[in-house]
Amino acid sequence: MDMSGTQRIEASREAVYAALNNVDVLRQCIPGCETVEMTGENEMAAKVTLKIGPVKASFTGKVTLSDLDPPNGYTISGEGSGGAAGFAKGGAKVALEADGDATILTYTVDAQIGGKLAQLGGRLIDATAKKLAGDFFEKFSAVVAPPPEGAEPQKKKGLLGKLIG
C-alpha cells in the first residue's frame, strides 16, 4: 500500500520537527496508541490497538528514525506484530517546508501487511489507513498549534449545519 499527502500546520518548522520527535506528543496523536517510549537515540517502541473492519488487534513494534535532517524531515520505518491478526511493516518519508509562520508537512508512506488483516481487502485497508492518517494529523495539528485563546474551535458542519448556516 502506498499513500501520500500534505498537511499545513500553523507552527514553525522547528516546532513541528521537535513535536514529531516527542514521544508524549506522538502518544496523544497516534490513533489507538497505548504506549510509545524511546529505546535508543533514534528508536522507539510502541503498542497500538486498532479495529480494522471486523478485526481488532494490538500491535507491538519498533520504530526507527533515519536520514535525520533537522528541521527538514526524516525517514521513519517500523514493523509491528498483531499476533493472529497479522503484521504490518513499512516506512514513511517526512519532509517539512516553511510556509511563512506555518509548515507544510509532506509524507509518502509505503507499507505492507500480512495475516488476517491482508485478507480484509485492499479497499478497506486503504480507507482505514487514510482515516488513521487524517486522524493523526488533525490531532497533531491541534497539539502543536492549538487555536489562539478565546478562538472558537472550527466545527465540521454536517448537512444540517450547512443548510442553516
C-alpha positions in Angstrom: 0.0 0.0 0.0 1.3 3.4 -0.9 -0.1 6.6 0.4 1.0 10.3 0.4 -0.4 13.6 1.4 0.3 17.0 2.8 -0.8 18.9 5.9 -0.5 22.6 6.7 0.4 23.1 10.4 0.2 26.5 11.9 3.6 26.3 13.7 7.2 26.8 12.8 9.2 24.1 11.1 11.4 23.7 14.1 8.4 23.3 16.4 6.8 20.7 14.1 10.1 18.7 13.8 10.5 18.8 17.6 6.9 17.5 18.1 7.5 14.7 15.6 10.3 13.5 17.8 8.5 13.9 21.1 7.0 10.7 22.5 4.5 12.5 24.6 3.1 14.3 21.5 3.1 11.1 19.5 1.3 9.2 22.2 -1.5 11.7 22.2 -1.8 11.8 18.4 -1.4 8.2 17.1 -4.9 6.6 16.9 -5.2 3.7 19.4 -1.8 4.3 20.9 -1.3 2.9 24.3 2.5 3.4 24.8 5.4 5.0 23.0 8.9 5.1 24.6 12.4 5.9 23.4 14.5 2.8 23.4 17.6 4.3 21.8 18.9 7.5 20.3 16.7 7.1 17.2 14.5 4.2 18.2 11.1 3.9 19.8 8.9 1.0 20.9 5.1 1.3 20.7 1.9 -0.5 21.4 -1.2 0.4 19.4 -4.7 -1.2 19.4 -6.8 -0.8 16.3 -10.0 -2.1 14.9 -9.9 -2.6 11.2 -13.2 -3.8 9.9 -14.1 -6.9 12.0 -10.5 -7.4 13.2 -9.3 -5.8 16.4 -5.7 -6.2 17.2 -3.0 -4.9 19.5 0.3 -4.3 17.7 3.6 -4.1 19.4 6.6 -2.9 17.4 9.6 -0.8 17.0 10.1 2.4 15.0 13.5 3.7 13.7 14.3 7.2 12.5 16.9 7.6 9.9 18.1 10.2 7.3 17.7 12.8 10.0 17.8 16.3 8.6 16.6 18.7 11.3 14.3 20.6 10.8 13.7 19.5 7.2 12.5 15.9 7.8 13.5 12.3 8.2 12.6 8.8 7.2 10.6 6.7 9.7 10.5 2.9 9.4 8.9 0.3 11.6 7.3 -3.1 12.0 4.7 -4.4 14.3 3.1 -7.7 15.1 -0.5 -8.1 15.9 -0.4 -11.8 16.8 -3.0 -13.8 14.9 -4.3 -10.7 13.2 -1.1 -10.4 11.3 1.7 -7.9 10.9 2.5 -4.5 9.4 5.7 -3.1 8.3 6.8 -0.1 6.3 8.2 3.4 6.3 7.5 7.0 5.5 9.5 9.9 4.2 8.5 13.1 6.0 9.5 16.5 4.6 8.9 19.8 6.3 8.8 23.1 4.4 8.5 26.5 5.9 5.4 28.5 4.6 5.6 31.9 6.4 4.9 31.2 10.0 3.4 27.8 9.2 4.8 24.5 8.0 3.8 22.3 5.1 4.4 18.6 6.1 4.6 16.2 3.2 4.6 12.4 3.7 5.0 9.4 1.5 4.2 6.0 3.0 5.0 2.5 1.8 3.5 -0.3 3.9 2.9 -4.0 3.8 0.5 -6.1 5.8 0.1 -9.8 6.3 -2.1 -12.3 8.1 -5.8 -11.8 8.7 -5.5 -8.1 8.0 -4.3 -8.8 4.5 -7.5 -10.9 3.9 -9.8 -7.9 4.6 -9.3 -6.4 1.1 -7.3 -3.6 -0.2 -10.2 -1.0 -0.3 -11.0 -1.4 3.4 -7.3 -1.3 4.4 -6.6 1.8 2.2 -9.7 3.6 3.5 -8.7 2.8 7.1 -5.1 3.9 6.6 -6.3 7.2 5.1 -8.7 7.8 8.0 -6.0 7.0 10.6 -3.5 9.4 8.8 -6.2 12.1 8.8 -7.0 11.5 12.5 -3.3 11.6 13.4 -2.6 14.9 11.5 -5.8 16.6 12.8 -4.8 15.8 16.4 -1.1 16.6 15.7 -2.1 20.0 14.3 -4.2 20.7 17.4 -1.5 19.7 19.8 1.4 21.5 18.0 -0.6 24.6 17.1 -3.6 25.0 19.4 -6.1 27.7 18.4 -5.5 31.1 20.0 -7.1 31.6 23.4 -10.7 32.7 23.1 -11.0 31.5 19.5 -13.9 29.3 18.6 -12.7 25.8 17.5 -13.7 25.1 14.0 -16.5 22.7 13.7 -17.1 20.4 10.8 -20.6 21.2 9.5 -22.8 18.3 8.7 -25.7 18.6 6.2 -28.0 20.4 8.7 -25.2 22.8 9.7 -24.7 23.7 6.0 -28.4 24.3 5.5 -28.9 26.6 8.5 -25.5 28.2 8.0 
